[in-house]
Amino acid sequence: MTGIVLAAASAAGTVLLTAGFVLGRLTARRGGRAAHPDLGTPVERATFHTLHTASLAAPPLRAGLTGETAGRAVRPLRSLLGTEALCLTDGTAVLAWDGPGEAHHHAGVPGLAAATLETGRSRSAPTGCADPGCELRWAVTAPLTGEEGVLGALVAYGSRESAVLVRAATEVARWVSVQLELAELDRSRTRMVEAEIRALRAQISPHFIFNSLAAIASFVRTDPERARDLLLEFADFTRYSFRRHGEFAQLADELRAIEQYLALAGARFGDRLKVTLQIAPEVLPVALPFLCLQPLVENAVKHGLTDRGCRVTIAARDAGAEAVVTVEDDGAGMDPERLRAVLRGEHPGGSGIGLSNVDERLRQVYGAEYALVIETGVGAGMKVTARFPKYRPGVHPSPTR
């Protein structure tokens, strides 16, 4: 989160610096005449133009530096600088060009950008164009950087050498670099979420699948109808758990998967496992991170079950702007020190992976204030409370399947 805040601050500073450059060009073109009262002052119009143009270039850049994204961003970037021509390159080739002169300048771009790509510094140099009718006499190359170093270059062309163009091109390249770094952060976050879900699936796969199939097999001769029902529950549960789309799910879908899991666990443990559900209907459409409740229930069953059995109580209630879900068992409980080690990512004997995984995901998605609240003690059972904001910007419940 800190990296994003710093990146946003850097972007804002870059835009303001660029605004000064654009303002100077606009004022010079208009001869400093008074603004129309309905359109604001020249400063206000220049600032609006700069911010609007930057907003057009930002979305494609947030997808990374490719031929497609560069092609969509190069025109707004050229407008932002007001140069005769502009091109964007990666480490080896021109990705996109806007403005005249591409036909006879394209081949010379790698040579102009080579020093910038090697040193990571901006550079101004004559283009060496032999066409007397071409206005592209000077080129400023500025580095585009990311977490891995220099990713490419921004090359701005002008009719003459200009210190103002060097400064403006460098600042715009920094702003572009911020967008590329944010794109890398987005990709890193996506990979992290996918890795966490894969970890949960890996936890589900081996033992649960084996034990479920063994329990189903035990009913094939004695109770074929129940074996058939359990097999359908098993198929639905695994299909849901291993789906490949959607970072979020509705509470209703998560609870349905939990019911299927408990049906299969009940077939294995029989009367030793007792389950109570207390669900408020109004919270069923709430969106929450995919596969974040089932590990809590699995933890309650796995660590709560004793020789005398275990009762698991799952409750979901409305709490104003939040939905509150609790998973409680009356089993063996856990030593608080061991629990803290689990939540730190230290898994004694491989236990608690699901618990720490869910806690970390909630912190990342909603913030530290939405971490799991866990009450436990040796011989005192365990109660896990998770809170989910109902209305989260950018999070929309998907239709119930």
Secondary structure by P-SEA (a helix, b strand, c coil): caaaaaaaaaaaaaaaaaaaaaaaaaaaaacccccccccccaaaaaaaaaaaaaaaacccccccccaaaaaacaaaaaaaacccbbbbbcccccccccccccccccccccccccccccccbbbbbbcccccccccccbbbbbbbbccccccbbbbbbcccccaaaaaaaaaaaaaaaaaaaaaaaaaaaaaaaaaaaaaaaaaaccaaaaaaaaaaaaaccccaaaaaaaaaaaaaaaaaaaccccccccaaaaaaaaaaaaaaaaaaccccbbbbbbbccccccccccccccaaaaaaaaaccccccbbbbbbbbbbcccbbbbbbbbccccccaaaaaaaaacccccccaaaaaaaaaaaaaaccccccbbbbbcccbbbbbbbbbbcccccccccccc
